[in-house]
Amino acid sequence: MKASVGGYARASDLRHALELLSGSGGLGRVLAGGQSLIAAMNMRLSAGDLLVDISRVSDLSGVSDTGERLLIGALTRHVEIAGNPLIREHAPLLSRAVQYIAHAAIRNRGTIGGALAHADPAAEFPACILALGATLHIEGLHGRRDVAAEDFFQDIFETSIGEGEILTGISVPKAEAGEAHLIEEVARRSGDYALAGLCLVKRAAGHRVALFSVGPKPLLARTAMTALDRGDVEGAAKALHDELDPPSDTQASGAYRRHLAQVLLRRAVARIEGATA
């Protein structure tokens, strides 16, 4: 089956891309790396769209140090996230997540902005930015707005990006001295989507725990975080059991996903405590 495309236009800059989207009558779709969009179009899950290609808008790629935060352009590719020295030093959770994302060909083309805008509940990057407490920058013809990661993901494949808007970048807090980052997941085969996954950030101010592939969107496990702040690992695991209501599908039952989340939490805490002992 081949994609059904209503048109194609390559944007020369961000303003041009926003104008193209504005004139598309609601049928504009942003094309960045294309690793999710083209697959959906090939399966006719999306058809008749005007593809607005932003892949050559150079201002939307790269990583910069803005002081207390890193600014990551939405077009920064997965492979660049993995190897960028600023990210490896100040936001290692992101660079470590790349090893779990699909396969090399996809990591070479896929972009972090595309992954976040697609909002697949089984993807790693959405849970990572939730655990890090990142801010997402969204632009439209009428200006820019900043959205906290907690407010960005709405439902399965749904975000707070409005019609005619583009995700342009992500601001991530730089890790403090002694801060620990860890990502764990279980998948049937390397490169498969996770049956369950967990991101853990331990800061002086407390723990942040985000889970993926256990619901319609990444989940910030606030009750479990509070228990970890008290040093109660088993209480945190029980809180996860109570907080989660994972779906069942052909890959795993909801009960098994809930069990995996508890296992991953205990494993992550043990590894962080072992590394800092």
Buried (B, 14 or more C-beta within 10 A) or exposed (E): EEBEBBEEBBBEBBEBBBBBBBEBEEEBBBBBBBBBBBEBBEEEEBEEBBBBBBBEBEEBBBBEEEEEBBBBBBBBBBBBBBEBEBBBEBBBBBBBBBEBBBEEEBBEBBBBBBBBBBBBBBBBBBBBBBBBBBBBBBBBEEEEEEBEBBEBBEEEBEBBBEEBBBBBBBBBBBBEEEBBBBBBBBBEEEEBBBBBBBBBBBBEEEBBBBBBBBBBBBBBBEBBBBBBEEEBBEBBBBBBEEBBEBBEEEBBEBEBBBBBBBBBBBBBBEBBEEEEE
